[in-house]
Structure formats: structure tokens, C-alpha cells
Amino acid sequence: MSAVEQLQAFSTAFAQTRDGAMNVQAFSALARSQDVLLSALPGKYSDVLLQLLDRLESSALFTEESCSFSQKDLLDSLQMWLDKAQGQLAAK
């Protein structure tokens, strides 16, 4: 699978997670497995994604919004990461 195809799979899974059709653990596992995508992006993208996924997984342990792990804010940050990753791949 190419980096662009992995980004599309990531994007689809992210949309499903936002809509509640995919749970956070399944999304995180898929996101972490996108090796081709992550190697096609600058190293900082991988670092940021892994930090966001760690926080998102932690936020999923709470039934309500926690002051330190707002799932909505984390999903917004993941959307920003996705938008920037798409821009990086398009520039190549």
C-alpha cells in the first residue's frame, strides 16, 4: 500500500471514529500500523501522531470529558495533523 493509500485509509478510519462507528482502540491500532505513510512524512509527524494517539487512548478510558484529556480537542488536533499530512504528501 502506498503512502497516499494509507493516508486515505487513515482518513476514512478517522471519520468513522469521529462519527462513533469505529472505537478509539481500533482507530489507534490502524493509525499506528501506517508505516509507509509515517516514513513518507517528516519525522516530527510520527512523533506528534503517536503522542496524540496515546492521549486519545487515555481519554477513551473516561466516560466523560476529563479536564486533561478532552476527546473532542484531541480529535480536532488529529484533524489538523491529517490536513497537514495531506499537504505534505501533495507537495511531494
C-alpha positions as CSV (number, residue, x, y, z in Angstrom):
1,M,0.0,0.0,0.0
2,S,1.4,3.4,-0.9
3,A,1.6,6.4,1.5
4,V,-1.3,8.1,-0.3
5,E,-3.4,4.9,0.1
6,Q,-2.5,4.6,3.8
7,L,-3.4,8.3,4.3
8,Q,-6.8,7.6,2.7
9,A,-7.3,4.6,5.0
10,F,-6.3,6.7,7.9
11,S,-8.7,9.5,6.8
12,T,-11.6,7.0,6.4
13,A,-11.0,5.4,9.8
14,F,-10.7,8.8,11.4
15,A,-14.1,9.9,10.0
16,Q,-15.6,6.7,11.3
17,T,-14.1,7.3,14.8
18,R,-15.4,10.9,14.8
19,D,-18.9,9.5,13.9
20,G,-18.7,6.8,16.6
21,A,-18.7,3.9,14.0
22,M,-15.1,2.9,15.0
23,N,-13.8,2.8,18.5
24,V,-10.7,4.6,19.6
25,Q,-8.7,1.4,20.1
26,A,-9.3,0.1,16.6
27,F,-8.6,3.5,15.1
28,S,-5.4,3.8,17.1
29,A,-4.2,0.4,16.0
30,L,-4.9,1.2,12.4
31,A,-3.1,4.6,12.7
32,R,-0.1,3.1,14.3
33,S,0.2,0.5,11.5
34,Q,0.6,3.0,8.7
35,D,4.3,2.5,8.4
36,V,4.6,3.6,4.7
37,L,2.7,6.8,5.4
38,L,4.7,7.7,8.5
39,S,8.0,7.0,6.7
40,A,7.0,9.3,3.8
41,L,6.4,12.2,6.2
42,P,9.0,14.2,8.2
43,G,9.9,12.5,11.5
44,K,8.1,15.1,13.6
45,Y,4.8,13.9,12.1
46,S,5.3,10.4,13.5
47,D,6.2,11.9,16.9
48,V,3.1,14.1,17.1
49,L,0.8,11.4,15.8
50,L,2.0,8.9,18.4
51,Q,1.6,11.5,21.2
52,L,-2.0,12.3,20.1
53,L,-2.9,8.6,19.8
54,D,-1.5,8.0,23.4
55,R,-3.7,10.8,24.7
56,L,-6.7,9.7,22.7
57,E,-6.4,6.2,24.0
58,S,-6.2,7.6,27.6
59,S,-9.2,9.8,27.0
60,A,-11.2,6.7,25.9
61,L,-10.9,5.3,29.4
62,F,-13.1,8.1,30.8
63,T,-16.9,8.1,30.3
64,E,-17.0,11.9,30.5
65,E,-14.6,14.7,29.3
66,S,-11.6,14.9,31.6
67,C,-10.0,18.2,32.1
68,S,-6.6,16.9,30.9
69,F,-7.8,14.7,28.1
70,S,-10.6,16.3,26.1
71,Q,-11.5,13.7,23.4
72,K,-13.1,16.4,21.2
73,D,-9.9,18.6,21.4
74,L,-7.8,15.5,20.6
75,L,-9.9,14.7,17.6
76,D,-9.6,18.3,16.4
77,S,-5.8,18.0,16.8
78,L,-5.8,14.8,14.8
79,Q,-7.8,16.5,12.1
80,M,-5.2,19.2,11.9
81,W,-2.5,16.5,11.7
82,L,-4.4,14.8,8.9
83,D,-4.8,18.1,7.0
84,K,-1.1,18.9,7.3
85,A,0.0,15.3,6.3
86,Q,-2.2,15.6,3.2
87,G,-0.5,18.9,2.4
88,Q,3.0,17.3,2.9
89,L,2.2,14.4,0.6
90,A,0.6,16.6,-2.0
91,A,3.8,18.8,-2.1
92,K,6.0,15.8,-2.9
